[in-house]
Amino acid sequence: MSGILFHKYGGEDLDSYYPIRPECQADVPKVRFKARAGKTLSARRWHAAFSEDGHLDIAKVLRRIQRGGIHPSIKGLVWEFLLGCYDPNSTFEERNQIRQQRSDSKFLLCYFFSFFTEHRGLISYTNHFRQQYAAWKTECQNIVPIIGSGKFITAAIVTDDGQSLQDSNRDSLDQGWHVDGTISDKKVLQWMLGLHQIGLDVVRTDRSLVFYESETNQAKLWDVLAIYSWVDNDIGYVQGMNDICSPMIVLLENEADAFWCFEHTMRRLRENFRTNTGMIGVQSQLSTLSQIIRTIDPKLHQHLEDLDGGEYLFAFRMLMVLFRREFSFVDALYLWELMWAMEYNPNIFSLYESNSSTSDGRQVNDKQLKQCGKFERKNVKTGQPDKTSALSVFLVASVLETKNKKLLREAKGLDDVVKILADITGNLDAKKACNEALKIQKKYLSKRLDLLRFLCVLMDIRSLLL
């Protein structure tokens, strides 16, 4: 796992797993997360959670994560389950087959082009064929040979009208090029136009980490983002994806594993990155946030409305990149795994494999309900499948509630709101924030239920009067 060594832990310095460049020490937020024996999921407890043939007791794992996070020595391995890359009910052998299919070039004959569903645009699977990362990478290399070379680009390689800026890219007329050197394929052109922007963002990504002093590691991040943007050409690459992808590159040594972890994370977040204002995205989550604050704290909501902040655009970045800028690198990882553990649904793997876009796939029986995370369990019980009501939305609500008095007393304009919220950077406690989010979720659902009951009573009275 990226050369990370295992340590016994107690009060160990977790920065040793993700070392910071000396010149950046003063500029990065202080790490608050501490691995705690008896609470944090350790390598020993992780291995003990598997049966002899490889079935994982996911309920036991979730309880441990929700108590104290995951030890850095096993983070990447656990994340693959939390994100639905693997089914906890699978065996060691079955997971090895999946891993091989996803990364081994000898399975290229099983490859077929991905297609996107009408409603969700997610990468589709069948029982007989599975998309291959190696195949996508080979396809991209045939167009832009620098992919997979350990290097990356930060300068444009093609003009907006399809003229090549590098002759070396015109070595194949089968990849959408005209004889005169222009690109005829719109997908190829759209993809190539964004490659240098990915490179520029890669250079800026987690610059404080020693890990990214290596051009090879930067190139690995660029490769994964470039290939993802090729596969998901509906959305392509949008700034911010680099912040989501970076931890996967750091945690998972195998590039294909890192890609699939990122791809599964994007299944949750990809609508956030739509640039077309007519599409669902962060805007819908901001709308849900507005409803939550209006319901649980009408006074604060009215104050924000009076400041012209009723659309909650000041929370855009928090939702877009899942608080990456508000936490240290270590604490951001801790926050994410807490969220994923709390949102975990035991059907997540089968949902992704079948590419189901219906809420029925989230229905669970009593046994499966015990395998759900705390947040998801409440959603299942109350029938709340709406993705815009993700835990991250309630997390933002908890931040606003934490700053309630300060916002009411000191915010005289939107600039003040932004400034007050900026003060949370490096000062948020991830576990406390998640627990507060759960309390707000409970309060919100309770008030909505009370309102629903009230409306039902009104309708009954109205029917009697009629």
N, C-alpha and C positions, 0 to 999 in steps of 0.2 A: 504494500500500500504506500506507494510513493517513497519507499525507503524508510518509512516510519518504524521505529523500533518499539517493542512492547516494554512497558515498565510496570512494576508494581506501583500502586498509587495510594495516595492518602491525601497529602497536601502538596502533591507534585506541581511543578511549574508546567502548565499545559502549553505555554509558548514554545516549549522545546519540540513540540510536534509540528508547529507551524511557525518557525522562527521568523522574527522581524528584522529587517535590515537595520543596522545600528543607527544610520542617519535618519531613520523614520520613527525611532522609538518614542520621541516626544510628541509626535503628531497622531498617533493611533490611540483610540479609546482604551481605557484600562479594562482588562479581562475580569469579569465578575464570576464566571462559571468556575466551579471547583468540582473535580471528580471526588465523590464521597463513597467510601467503602460502605456497603450495606444499602446504598440507595442507587448509585449509578450502575447501569448495566455494564458489567465487566466481561472480559473475554471468557473467564471461567463460567460465569452464569450463562453467557451466550451459548457456549458449546454444550452446556448441561441441558439447555432447553430443547435440544434435538433428540429424537428417538434414534435407535440404532440404525434404521434405514434412511433417516434424514427428515422425518416429519418434524415441523417446528411448533412448539407450544407458543403460539403468537400471543395468547392472552397473558401469559406469564411475562413475556418480553415487554408487552405494552405497559403493564403495571410498573415494571422496573423503569422503563424510559420516562413515564409520566412522573415518577418519583424523583429521578435524578439524572436524566439524560443518558448518553452513551459514551463510554470511554473512547478516546480518540483511536486506540489501536484497532477497533473493530467498526468504526463509524460507517465506512463505505459498505461493508458487508451487510450491516443492518439496514442501511438506507435502501438497498436494493429490494428488501422485503417491504419496508414501509411505503415505498413508491409503487409497489405492484409489479416489479420486474419479475418476481418469482412468487409462486403460490406456496404458502407455508405448509400446505397439505401434500406437496410434492416430495419426492425422494431425492437423495443426493444424485443418483443416476439420472433422473429426469431433469434436474437442474443443469447437470453437466452437458446434457444433450442440447438444452436450450442455449446455454452459453456458447457451445461450439457452433450451433446454427447461426447465432448472431454475429460471430466474429471470424469463423474459419472460412478461408477462401475456397476450400474444397467443396463447400456447399453452394457454390455460385449457381450451379444448374438448378437449384431449388428457388433461386431468386425470381421474383416477378415485380414489375413496377408497382409502386404504391399508388393507391387512389384515395381520394378524400370523399367522405360521406357528405351528403347535402346539408345535414344539420350541424355537424360538429367538426368536420374537416380533420378527423383524427386518422392516423395511419392504420390501415386495415390489415387484418390477419385472416387466414383460413386454416383449416385443420391440416392441409397438405402442403402449404407453402408458407414460408416465413421470410420477411424481408431481411436482407443481409447487409450489415454495416460495411463489410468488406466489398460487397458488390457496388453499393452506392459510392464508396470511396474510389473504387476503380473507375467508375463512370465519370466521377468528377475529375480524376487525374487525367483522363483522356482528353478533357477540355482544357484544364489548367494544370500542367504537369508539376507545378511547385507544391501542390497538395501532397502531403505525406513525405515531403523531403526534409522535414525538420526546420524549414524556413517558412516565412509568410510574407505577404505584401502589404504595404501601406500606401501605395500609389495606384491610381486608376490604371487598368489594363485595357479598357475599352471606352469609347466615347458614347454619348447618349444615343447617337444615331447608328451605333453598331460597328464603328471603325476600330479595328485592332490597333492598340498602341504598342504591342509587342509582337514582332514577327514570329516568335517561337510558338505562339498560340495558334498559328494557322497551319499546323501540320496535318490536320485531318479535315477533309471536306464533308465527312459524315456526321460532324457534330454541330451542324447548323450554320456553317460558314458558306458564303458565296465565294465563287472563284476570285472575285476582286478583293476578298479579305474582309467583307462586312458580314455581320451575323444575321441570319434569316430567321432563326428560331427565337421567338419572343421570350420563352422561358429561360433559355441560355443567356440572352442579353440581360434580362432582369437580374438574374443570379450574378453574372459577372460584374455588373455595375455596383453591386453591394460588397464585393469581396474586400476592396481596399478599406471601406468603412469599418468592416469587422476587424481588419488589421489595426486601424487607428485606435479602436476601442480596446483591443487586446493589450496594446502597449500601456493603456491607462488602467487596466484591471488589476486590482489588489497589488499595486506597485510596492507596497510596504513589505510584502512577503519575500523572503529569500528565495522561495520556490520559483518565482517568476523572474529572477535574475537570469535564469537559463532560457536562451532563445528556443531550445528544444521544447521546453514546457509551454512557452508562449505559443509556439507553432502547434502544439497538441490542442490547445484551446481554440486556436484559429481553425484547425482542421475540423473539429467537432461542430463548431458554429457554422462553418462554411457548408459542411455536408448537410447539417440540419436545414439550413436555408434552401438547399437544393431540393431536399425531400418535401419540405413544407413550403412550396412555392406560393401557396395562397397568401401566407403572411410574410414568408421570407425571414430576413434578419431585421430586428429592431433593437435600437440601443437599449440596454438594460438586460438583454438576454445574456450578455457576457457576465454580468454579476450573478445571475442564476446558475450559469454553467460552471463558473470558476471552481466552486467547492468540489464538484464532481471530478474535475481534472486533478485537483490536489489529493483527494481521498482515494481515487481508484487508479491504480497503475495501468491497468489494461484500458486502452483507448475505447474499445468497443463497449466495455462495461460502463465507462464514463458517459459515452454517447447515449446508451439506453436509459441510464439514470436521468440524464438531462431531458431526453425525449419524454419520459414518463412524468417528469416534473412539469414539462410544458403542456401536457394533457390537462393539467389543472389550471395552467396560467396563460395558455396561448391566446385566449380571447382578450386578455389584458393588453396584448401587444398589437391589436388591430388599430391601424391609423385612420381608417375610414370612420368618420364620426357617426355614420348611419348604422354601424355594427355594434353588437354587444361588446362590452369591454370593461375597463376600469370604471367607466361612467356608470354602469349599472350597479357596481359595487358601492360607488359613492352615493348613489340613490338609496341603496339599502342602508348605508351608514346614516344617512339623513333620517330615514324612518326610525332607526334604532334610537338615535339621540332624541328625536322628537317624542318618542314613546316613553323613554326612561328618564329623560331630563329636559322637559319642555322649556324650562327657563333658559338653559344653555343654548338650546336650538334656536330659540327666538332671538337671543343675543347675537348669535352667529348670522342669523337672517338679517338682522338690523345692520350688521357690518358688511352686508353683501356677500356673505360666505356660506349661504344656505346650500350651495352646490358642493361644498366640502372639497373643493379642488386643492386646498392646501394639504390634503391627505393623499394626493395622487401618487407621490413617490413611494410612500410607505407600502401601499398596496401593489404598486407596479413591480417592485423588486423585493418584496417581503422583508422590509426593515433592514436591508443590507447596510444602508448608510447610517442607521441609528444605533447599530451595535458594532462591537469589535468583531473580527473574523470568527474567533472562537465562540463568542456569545450568539452570533447570527446562526451558526451551525446548531448550537444548542436550542435556540428558539425554533428553528425549522423542524428538528426531530421531535420536539415536544408537540408542535402543531400537527405533524403528520401522524404521530402516535395517537393524539386525541381525536383526529379526524379519520382514523383507520377504519375501514369497512372490510370484513373478511372476503367479500365478493370482488374486491378491486382487481385482482388478477384476471378472473374470468370475465369481468366487464371489459377490460382492455383487450383481452384475447378475442372476445366476440364482437368488440366495438359497439356494444349496445349503447344507444343514446336515450333509452327509456328509463324512467325512475323505478320501474319494476325490478330491474337488476339489483337495486340497492336493498330490496326487501330481504330481511333475514329472519330465521326462526329463533326460538328461544336460546338454543345452543350457540348460534352464531352471534346473537346479541351480546353474549358475554365476551366475544372476541372483538367487539367494537371498542374504539377509543371513547373517552368520556364525552367528548363533544358530539361525535357521531351517534352515540347511543341515545342521546337526548333528541337528536334530529329524527332518528328512526322511530322513536316512541311517539313523537308529536307529528310525524309525517311532514318534515321540512326538507325536501330534496333540493331546494333551490341553491345552485352553486354561488349565486351572488351573496348568500348568507354564509360564506366561508368563515372559518375561525379568524382569519386575518382581519375581516371587517369588524368583528367584535373586539379584536386586539386594538384596533385604532380607536374604537369607542372607549375602551378601558383607559387608553392614553389621554383622551379628551376628558374623561371623568377625573383622572388623576390631576389634571390641570384645571379643573372646573373653576375653583375659586380665583385662581390667577387670571384665567381668561375673562371671567365676569368682572373682575376688579380692574385689570390693567389693559385689556385689549380694546383700543379705541378705533382700530381699523384692521384690515386684513394683514398688513405688514406686521402688526403687533402679534397677531395670531401665529403667523409663520415664525416669528422670533421666539415666542414662548415655546412653541413645539420644537424648535431647533435645540432648545436647552436640554432636551431629553437624550441627545446623542451621547452615548457612553454612560448614561446614568440610569438606563432601564434595567430592571431585573426581569429576565426572560420568564422564569417560572412564576413569579408574582404576577406578571402581566397576563400570562395564560390563565392563571387561576381567577384573576379579576375578569377576564373575558368570559370565562365559564359562568361566573356569577351574573354578568350582564346578560348573557344568553338566557339564563334561567328567568331573570327578571323580565326581559323582553317578551319571551314566550308566554309567561304568566299574564302579563298585561294584555297581550294580544288575545289570549284565551278569554280573559275577563271581558274584553271589548266584544268578542264574538258572542259570548253568552248574553251580553247586554243587548246586542243587535237582534239576537234570536228572541229575547223577551219582547222587544219592541215589535217585531214581526208578528209574534203571537197575539199581542194586544191589538195590533192593527187588524189582524184577521178576525178577531172577535168583534171589533167595532163594525167591520164591514158585514 
